[in-house]
Amino acid sequence: MLPDHGRPVAELLAELTALKAADLPVRGGKVTAYVYDTGLPEVHEAAHRAYAEMLEVNMLDPTAFPSMVALERQVVGAVAELLGRPGAPGIFTSGGTESIMLAVKAARDARPGATRVVLPVTAHPAFHKAAHYLGMEIVPVPVDPAGYRASVPAFEDALDERTALAVVSAPSYPQGVVDPVEEVAALAASRGVPCHVDACVGGWLLPWLREAGAAIPPFDLSVPGVTSISCDLHKFGYAPKGASVLLFRDAELRRRAYFASAAWPGYTIINATVQSSRSAGPLGGAWATLQALGREGYLELGRRTLEATRRLADGVGKIPGLRVLGEPEAALVAVAGSAEVDVFVLADEARRLGWFLQPQLSYAGIPANIHVTVTGVTLAGVDAMLEVIAEAAEAARKRGPAEVPQGLPELIASIDLDALDDATFAELAASVGIDLIATGQPGMAVVNAVLDALPAAAREAVLVRFLSVLYS
């Protein structure tokens, strides 16, 4: 609430510290999702200072703030050089979702009348979001049930004159494997369809892993038929949040991503991104991070990440009741459980021990699992992580699987959730032991088990209501 009088800065900062007390820690490697840590405090400090330096620069008008143009050219240029096409045109965006939104818009505008986006079931939901916002249709194709890579024959069947864009991932987030980019891009090119590579999570990682000795298949703009690629710098580029780059094969396609409007009597409107006014802080933070680490810094982080990923995957495979899904090519490891070890209970037990392992629900025949993002800091604590996973697995074995209240999934699926207000929905959840407004770090095993028992559409409806209750 707005106070009647201004409060002292020290008091405000103290309140922020208190509010963050229940947050997951962003440094140290015990949180294996959402945050990326080099383990190098001086690099993060450089980024924070540069972020603050550019905080109030408005990227709405590049003619007013030439510093942002100079920085964006450098950052986009570095990504283009790493991803197979030096000098490729690009756009600095606020994150992977915005990069994907712009890639889909550019493809739609380049092929008037084409309204379909063909993608694997493992592709990021940001494409579904983009299609929803842009009035397009998603056409999902299956993945290989053993390796979790997109099916090339299924792509061949799905691509037609109505297809605006073909999408592949490098890697897909759920299992960390690279789709067959060369084959799908060639198919798309033969049909005159643009092909986007979602390398949001891997674009700034895979090249360094390759240099460190990993077998990484071709995936970037050097591959014939690839017309655009997205790469998040706030992931394995280790920049502060709000930093992604979208590259295009040529400037003509990039122009399709832009928006301009002269149909009003106000200031000139020309936007490279979905946003209009936006801070140059993230751009400054990304630039400083790239400069502070340099090629050798990123290569060393790649070596550490590769070693940690291999040790984690090998170690998990030795824990009874657990198995790694697929053969991860990037620093993403998905661990499935068994009849004896419920991964949702395992995740709760790990959180009790001070570690956050990200639960993933089952979908399209892929089992529920816990997901670990390995970063530069992980190697120092990989043995401790394996000990925690083993201890949490044993605790989960003793506790047994999360119990879904009898009949609840069927009840939820039958209810018109739009007919319930937020208070009634919260009461319904509480009546079966699910507290949607608990503070701190709650146990989520039962919640995840309930969601896992629901079809995707019902999951989405429940999640929307959960968010509405949370912020009410």
C-alpha positions as CSV (number, residue, x, y, z in Angstrom):
1,M,0.0,0.0,0.0
2,L,1.1,3.5,-0.6
3,P,2.3,5.3,2.6
4,D,1.2,8.8,3.4
5,H,4.9,9.9,3.7
6,G,8.1,8.7,2.1
7,R,10.0,6.0,4.1
8,P,13.8,5.9,4.7
9,V,15.9,3.9,2.2
10,A,17.4,1.8,4.9
11,E,13.9,0.8,6.1
12,L,12.8,-0.1,2.6
13,L,15.9,-2.3,2.0
14,A,15.4,-4.0,5.3
15,E,11.8,-4.9,4.4
16,L,13.0,-6.3,1.0
17,T,15.5,-8.5,2.8
18,A,12.7,-9.7,5.1
19,L,10.3,-10.4,2.2
20,K,13.0,-12.5,0.5
21,A,13.6,-14.7,3.5
22,A,11.5,-17.5,2.1
23,D,12.8,-17.2,-1.4
24,L,15.0,-19.9,-3.0
25,P,18.7,-18.9,-3.0
26,V,19.9,-17.6,-6.4
27,R,23.6,-18.5,-5.8
28,G,25.4,-21.7,-4.7
29,G,23.9,-24.3,-7.0
30,K,21.3,-25.8,-4.7
31,V,18.5,-24.4,-6.9
32,T,18.5,-26.4,-10.1
33,A,16.1,-24.3,-12.1
34,Y,15.3,-20.6,-12.8
35,V,18.7,-19.3,-11.9
36,Y,22.2,-19.6,-13.5
37,D,25.3,-19.2,-11.4
38,T,28.9,-19.1,-12.7
39,G,30.3,-19.4,-9.2
40,L,32.3,-16.2,-10.0
41,P,31.0,-13.3,-7.8
42,E,33.1,-10.7,-9.6
43,V,31.4,-11.5,-12.9
44,H,27.9,-11.1,-11.4
45,E,29.0,-7.9,-9.7
46,A,30.2,-6.4,-13.0
47,A,26.8,-7.2,-14.6
48,H,24.9,-5.6,-11.7
49,R,26.9,-2.4,-12.0
50,A,26.5,-2.2,-15.7
51,Y,22.8,-3.0,-15.3
52,A,22.4,-0.1,-12.9
53,E,24.4,2.2,-15.2
54,M,21.9,1.6,-18.1
55,L,18.8,1.2,-15.9
56,E,17.1,4.5,-16.9
57,V,18.1,4.5,-20.6
58,N,14.9,3.9,-22.5
59,M,15.2,1.6,-25.5
60,L,12.1,3.0,-27.1
61,D,14.0,5.5,-29.2
62,P,17.5,4.5,-30.5
63,T,18.1,8.0,-31.8
64,A,17.8,9.4,-28.3
65,F,20.2,7.0,-26.7
66,P,22.9,5.9,-29.1
67,S,24.7,4.0,-26.3
68,M,22.0,1.3,-26.5
69,V,22.5,0.9,-30.3
70,A,26.3,0.5,-29.8
71,L,25.8,-2.1,-27.0
72,E,23.1,-4.1,-29.0
73,R,25.3,-4.3,-32.0
74,Q,28.1,-5.7,-29.9
75,V,25.9,-8.2,-28.1
76,V,24.0,-9.4,-31.2
77,G,27.3,-9.5,-33.1
78,A,28.8,-11.8,-30.5
79,V,25.9,-14.2,-30.6
80,A,25.9,-14.2,-34.4
81,E,29.6,-15.0,-34.5
82,L,29.1,-17.9,-32.1
83,L,26.0,-19.3,-33.8
84,G,27.3,-19.8,-37.3
85,R,26.7,-16.6,-39.2
86,P,28.9,-13.6,-38.4
87,G,27.1,-10.4,-39.0
88,A,23.6,-12.0,-39.0
89,P,20.9,-9.4,-38.2
90,G,19.2,-9.8,-34.9
91,I,17.2,-8.3,-32.1
92,F,17.9,-8.0,-28.4
93,T,14.8,-9.0,-26.5
94,S,13.6,-9.4,-22.9
95,G,13.8,-13.2,-22.9
96,G,13.1,-16.5,-24.8
97,T,9.3,-15.9,-24.9
98,E,9.6,-12.6,-26.6
99,S,12.3,-13.9,-29.0
100,I,9.9,-16.7,-29.9
101,M,6.9,-14.4,-30.2
102,L,8.9,-12.3,-32.7
103,A,10.1,-15.3,-34.6
104,V,6.6,-16.6,-35.1
105,K,5.3,-13.1,-36.1
106,A,8.1,-12.7,-38.7
107,A,7.3,-16.1,-40.2
108,R,3.6,-15.4,-40.2
109,D,4.1,-12.0,-41.9
110,A,6.5,-13.5,-44.4
111,R,3.9,-16.1,-45.5
112,P,0.5,-14.4,-45.7
113,G,-2.3,-16.9,-45.3
114,A,-0.1,-19.5,-43.6
115,T,-1.3,-20.0,-40.0
116,R,0.2,-23.2,-38.7
117,V,3.3,-23.7,-36.6
118,V,4.6,-27.3,-36.7
119,L,6.6,-28.4,-33.7
120,P,7.6,-31.3,-31.5
121,V,5.5,-32.1,-28.4
122,T,8.7,-31.2,-26.4
123,A,8.9,-27.7,-27.8
124,H,8.6,-24.9,-25.3
125,P,5.1,-23.7,-24.5
126,A,6.2,-20.2,-25.5
127,F,5.3,-21.2,-29.1
128,H,1.8,-22.1,-27.9
129,K,1.6,-18.7,-26.3
130,A,2.8,-17.0,-29.4
131,A,0.3,-18.9,-31.5
132,H,-2.5,-17.9,-29.1
133,Y,-1.6,-14.2,-29.2
134,L,-1.1,-14.1,-33.0
135,G,-4.1,-16.1,-34.0
136,M,-2.3,-19.1,-35.3
137,E,-2.6,-22.9,-34.9
138,I,-0.1,-25.3,-33.3
139,V,0.5,-28.7,-35.1
140,P,2.4,-31.0,-32.7
141,V,4.4,-33.9,-33.9
142,P,5.6,-36.8,-31.8
143,V,9.2,-37.5,-30.6
144,D,11.1,-40.8,-30.6
145,P,10.0,-42.6,-27.4
146,A,13.5,-43.7,-26.6
147,G,15.6,-40.6,-27.4
148,Y,12.9,-37.9,-27.2
149,R,14.0,-36.2,-30.5
150,A,11.5,-34.9,-33.0
151,S,10.2,-37.4,-35.6
152,V,11.4,-36.4,-39.1
153,P,8.7,-38.5,-40.8
154,A,6.1,-36.9,-38.7
155,F,7.4,-33.5,-39.7
156,E,7.3,-34.5,-43.4
157,D,3.7,-35.5,-43.0
158,A,2.7,-32.2,-41.2
159,L,4.4,-29.6,-43.4
160,D,2.1,-28.2,-46.1
161,E,1.2,-24.9,-47.8
162,R,-0.6,-23.8,-44.6
163,T,2.6,-24.0,-42.5
164,A,4.1,-20.7,-41.5
165,L,6.9,-22.1,-39.5
166,A,8.7,-25.3,-38.6
167,V,10.3,-25.4,-35.1
168,V,13.0,-27.6,-33.6
169,S,14.9,-27.3,-30.3
170,A,18.6,-27.3,-29.5
171,P,18.1,-28.7,-27.0
172,S,14.5,-29.3,-25.9
173,Y,14.2,-28.3,-22.3
174,P,12.5,-31.4,-20.9
175,Q,15.2,-34.0,-21.6
176,G,18.1,-31.8,-22.9
177,V,18.4,-33.5,-26.4
178,V,19.0,-31.7,-29.7
179,D,16.3,-32.3,-32.4
180,P,17.4,-33.4,-35.9
181,V,17.9,-29.8,-37.0
182,E,19.6,-30.6,-40.4
183,E,16.9,-33.0,-41.5
184,V,13.9,-30.9,-40.5
185,A,15.5,-27.7,-41.9
186,A,16.1,-29.4,-45.2
187,L,12.5,-30.6,-45.3
188,A,11.2,-27.1,-44.4
189,A,13.3,-25.5,-47.1
190,S,12.1,-27.9,-49.7
191,R,8.5,-26.8,-49.0
192,G,9.5,-23.1,-48.8
193,V,8.7,-23.0,-45.1
194,P,10.9,-21.0,-42.6
195,C,12.6,-23.0,-39.9
196,H,13.2,-21.7,-36.4
197,V,15.7,-23.3,-34.0
198,D,14.7,-22.7,-30.3
199,A,18.2,-22.5,-28.8
200,C,17.0,-20.3,-25.9
201,V,18.5,-22.7,-23.3
202,G,21.4,-24.1,-25.4
203,G,22.5,-21.5,-27.9
204,W,25.1,-20.0,-25.7
205,L,26.1,-23.4,-24.2
206,L,26.3,-26.0,-27.0
207,P,29.2,-24.3,-28.9
208,W,31.4,-24.2,-25.7
209,L,30.5,-27.9,-24.9
210,R,31.5,-28.8,-28.4
211,E,34.9,-27.0,-27.9
212,A,35.2,-28.9,-24.6
213,G,34.9,-32.2,-26.3
214,A,31.2,-33.0,-26.4
215,A,29.6,-34.4,-29.6
216,I,27.1,-31.7,-30.5
217,P,25.2,-32.0,-33.8
218,P,24.9,-29.0,-36.2
219,F,22.1,-26.8,-35.1
220,D,22.7,-23.1,-35.8
221,L,22.5,-20.6,-38.7
222,S,25.3,-22.5,-40.5
223,V,22.7,-25.3,-41.2
224,P,21.0,-24.8,-44.6
225,G,17.3,-24.1,-44.2
226,V,17.5,-22.6,-40.7
227,T,16.1,-19.1,-41.0
228,S,16.0,-17.9,-37.4
229,I,17.4,-18.9,-34.0
230,S,16.8,-17.7,-30.5
231,C,19.5,-17.7,-27.7
232,D,18.9,-16.5,-24.1
233,L,21.9,-14.8,-22.6
234,H,20.3,-14.9,-19.1
235,K,20.6,-18.7,-19.1
236,F,24.1,-20.1,-20.0
237,G,25.3,-16.6,-20.9
238,Y,24.9,-15.9,-17.2
239,A,23.6,-12.4,-17.7
240,P,21.0,-10.8,-15.4
241,K,17.4,-11.7,-16.3
242,G,15.8,-10.0,-19.3
243,A,18.4,-10.8,-21.9
244,S,17.8,-12.8,-25.1
245,V,18.9,-12.5,-28.8
246,L,16.8,-13.5,-31.8
247,L,18.9,-13.9,-35.0
248,F,17.7,-14.1,-38.6
249,R,19.3,-15.4,-41.8
250,D,18.7,-12.1,-43.5
251,A,17.5,-8.5,-42.8
252,E,14.3,-9.0,-44.8
253,L,13.0,-11.6,-42.4
254,R,14.1,-9.4,-39.4
255,R,12.0,-6.5,-40.8
256,R,8.9,-8.8,-40.6
257,A,9.4,-8.9,-36.8
258,Y,9.3,-5.1,-36.5
259,F,6.2,-3.1,-35.8
260,A,5.6,0.5,-36.9
261,S,2.5,2.7,-36.7
262,A,2.0,6.2,-38.0
263,A,-1.8,6.2,-37.6
264,W,-1.9,8.8,-34.8
265,P,-0.8,12.4,-34.1
266,G,1.8,11.5,-31.4
267,Y,5.5,10.6,-31.4
268,T,6.9,8.1,-34.0
269,I,6.2,4.5,-33.2
270,I,8.7,1.9,-34.5
271,N,9.4,-1.1,-32.3
272,A,11.9,-3.9,-32.7
273,T,10.3,-5.9,-29.8
274,V,6.8,-6.5,-28.4
275,Q,7.5,-3.9,-25.7
276,S,7.8,-0.2,-26.5
277,S,9.4,1.5,-23.5
278,R,11.9,-0.8,-21.9
279,S,15.0,-0.4,-19.7
280,A,18.5,-0.8,-21.3
281,G,19.6,-2.3,-17.9
282,P,19.4,-5.9,-19.1
283,L,21.3,-5.0,-22.2
284,G,24.0,-3.4,-20.1
285,G,24.1,-6.4,-17.8
286,A,24.4,-8.8,-20.8
287,W,27.2,-6.8,-22.4
288,A,29.2,-6.6,-19.2
289,T,28.8,-10.3,-18.6
290,L,30.1,-11.2,-22.1
291,Q,33.0,-8.8,-21.7
292,A,33.9,-9.9,-18.2
293,L,34.0,-13.6,-19.1
294,G,35.3,-13.6,-22.7
295,R,35.9,-16.7,-24.8
296,E,38.3,-18.4,-22.3
297,G,35.9,-17.8,-19.4
298,Y,33.0,-19.3,-21.2
299,L,35.1,-22.3,-22.4
300,E,36.2,-23.0,-18.9
301,L,32.5,-22.8,-17.7
302,G,31.7,-25.2,-20.5
303,R,34.3,-27.7,-19.4
304,R,33.0,-27.6,-15.8
305,T,29.4,-27.9,-16.9
306,L,30.2,-30.8,-19.2
307,E,32.0,-32.7,-16.4
308,A,29.3,-32.0,-13.8
309,T,26.6,-33.1,-16.2
310,R,28.3,-36.4,-16.9
311,R,29.0,-37.1,-13.3
312,L,25.4,-36.3,-12.3
313,A,23.9,-38.5,-15.0
314,D,26.3,-41.4,-14.1
315,G,25.6,-41.0,-10.4
316,V,21.9,-40.9,-10.8
317,G,21.9,-44.1,-12.8
318,K,23.4,-45.9,-9.8
319,I,20.6,-44.8,-7.4
320,P,18.0,-47.6,-7.0
321,G,14.6,-46.6,-8.4
322,L,15.9,-43.7,-10.6
323,R,16.9,-43.4,-14.3
324,V,18.0,-40.7,-16.6
325,L,15.6,-40.1,-19.5
326,G,17.4,-40.2,-22.9
327,E,21.0,-39.2,-23.4
328,P,21.2,-35.5,-22.6
329,E,23.5,-33.5,-24.9
330,A,23.3,-30.3,-23.0
331,A,23.4,-29.5,-19.3
332,L,19.9,-30.6,-18.6
333,V,19.2,-33.9,-16.9
334,A,15.7,-35.4,-16.4
335,V,15.4,-38.1,-13.8
336,A,12.4,-40.5,-13.8
337,G,11.3,-42.5,-10.8
338,S,9.7,-45.9,-10.5
339,A,6.9,-47.7,-8.7
340,E,9.1,-47.5,-5.6
341,V,10.2,-43.9,-5.9
342,D,7.7,-41.1,-6.6
343,V,9.6,-38.2,-8.1
344,F,7.1,-35.7,-6.7
345,V,7.8,-36.9,-3.2
346,L,11.5,-37.0,-3.9
347,A,11.4,-33.4,-4.9
348,D,9.7,-32.5,-1.6
349,E,12.2,-34.4,0.4
350,A,15.1,-32.7,-1.5
351,R,13.6,-29.3,-0.7
352,R,13.4,-30.3,3.0
353,L,17.2,-30.9,2.7
354,G,17.7,-27.5,1.2
355,W,17.8,-28.3,-2.5
356,F,15.3,-27.4,-5.3
357,L,14.8,-30.1,-8.0
358,Q,12.2,-29.0,-10.6
359,P,9.2,-31.4,-11.0
360,Q,8.0,-32.1,-14.6
361,L,4.6,-33.6,-15.2
362,S,4.0,-36.6,-17.6
363,Y,2.9,-35.8,-21.1
364,A,2.6,-37.5,-24.5
365,G,3.9,-40.8,-23.1
366,I,6.9,-39.2,-21.4
367,P,6.9,-40.0,-17.6
368,A,6.9,-37.5,-14.8
369,N,10.4,-36.6,-13.7
370,I,12.6,-34.2,-11.9
371,H,14.7,-31.8,-13.9
372,V,18.2,-30.5,-13.1
373,T,19.8,-27.6,-14.9
374,V,23.6,-27.9,-14.5
375,T,25.5,-24.6,-14.4
376,G,29.0,-23.4,-13.9
377,V,28.8,-23.7,-10.2
378,T,27.4,-27.2,-10.1
379,L,30.7,-29.1,-10.4
380,A,31.8,-27.9,-6.9
381,G,28.6,-29.4,-5.4
382,V,27.8,-32.3,-7.7
383,D,28.8,-35.0,-5.1
384,A,26.6,-33.3,-2.5
385,M,23.7,-33.1,-4.9
386,L,24.0,-36.8,-5.6
387,E,24.0,-37.5,-1.9
388,V,20.8,-35.4,-1.5
389,I,19.1,-37.2,-4.4
390,A,20.0,-40.6,-3.0
391,E,18.8,-39.6,0.5
392,A,15.6,-38.0,-0.9
393,A,14.9,-41.1,-3.0
394,E,15.3,-43.4,0.0
395,A,12.9,-41.1,2.0
396,A,10.4,-41.2,-0.9
397,R,10.6,-45.0,-1.0
398,K,9.7,-45.1,2.7
399,R,6.9,-42.5,2.4
400,G,5.3,-44.1,-0.6
401,P,3.8,-42.2,-3.5
402,A,1.8,-39.0,-3.1
403,E,-1.9,-39.9,-2.5
404,V,-4.3,-38.2,-4.8
405,P,-7.7,-37.7,-3.0
406,Q,-10.1,-40.3,-4.4
407,G,-12.2,-38.9,-7.1
408,L,-10.6,-35.5,-7.1
409,P,-9.2,-35.5,-10.7
410,E,-12.6,-36.6,-12.0
411,L,-14.3,-33.9,-9.9
412,I,-12.0,-31.2,-11.2
413,A,-12.4,-32.3,-14.8
414,S,-16.2,-32.2,-14.4
415,I,-16.4,-28.7,-12.8
416,D,-16.9,-25.5,-14.8
417,L,-14.0,-23.7,-13.1
418,D,-15.1,-20.4,-14.7
419,A,-18.3,-20.6,-12.6
420,L,-16.3,-20.5,-9.4
421,D,-14.9,-17.3,-7.9
422,D,-11.3,-17.3,-6.5
423,A,-12.4,-17.7,-2.9
424,T,-14.6,-20.7,-3.7
425,F,-11.8,-22.3,-5.7
426,A,-9.4,-21.9,-2.8
427,E,-12.0,-23.4,-0.4
428,L,-12.4,-26.4,-2.7
429,A,-8.7,-27.0,-2.7
430,A,-8.4,-26.6,1.0
431,S,-11.2,-29.1,1.6
432,V,-9.0,-31.9,0.1
433,G,-5.9,-30.7,2.0
434,I,-4.3,-28.4,-0.7
435,D,-3.4,-25.0,0.7
436,L,-3.0,-22.7,-2.3
437,I,-2.1,-19.6,-0.2
438,A,0.5,-21.1,2.1
439,T,3.6,-19.0,2.7
440,G,7.2,-20.1,2.6
441,Q,8.3,-23.2,0.6
442,P,5.3,-25.6,0.6
443,G,5.3,-29.3,0.0
444,M,4.0,-29.8,-3.6
445,A,3.9,-33.6,-4.0
446,V,0.1,-33.9,-3.7
447,V,-0.5,-30.9,-5.9
448,N,1.8,-32.2,-8.6
449,A,0.3,-35.7,-8.3
450,V,-3.2,-34.2,-8.8
451,L,-2.0,-32.1,-11.8
452,D,-0.3,-35.2,-13.3
453,A,-3.6,-37.1,-13.1
454,L,-5.4,-34.4,-15.2
455,P,-5.5,-33.9,-18.9
456,A,-3.5,-30.9,-20.2
457,A,-6.6,-28.6,-20.7
458,A,-7.7,-29.2,-17.1
459,R,-4.2,-28.7,-15.8
460,E,-4.1,-25.3,-17.6
461,A,-7.5,-24.3,-16.1
462,V,-6.3,-25.2,-12.6
463,L,-3.0,-23.3,-13.0
464,V,-4.8,-20.2,-14.1
465,R,-7.0,-20.3,-11.1
466,F,-4.0,-21.0,-8.8
467,L,-2.3,-17.8,-10.1
468,S,-5.4,-15.8,-9.7
469,V,-5.8,-16.9,-6.1
470,L,-2.1,-16.3,-5.4
471,Y,-2.2,-12.7,-6.4
472,S,-5.6,-11.9,-4.9
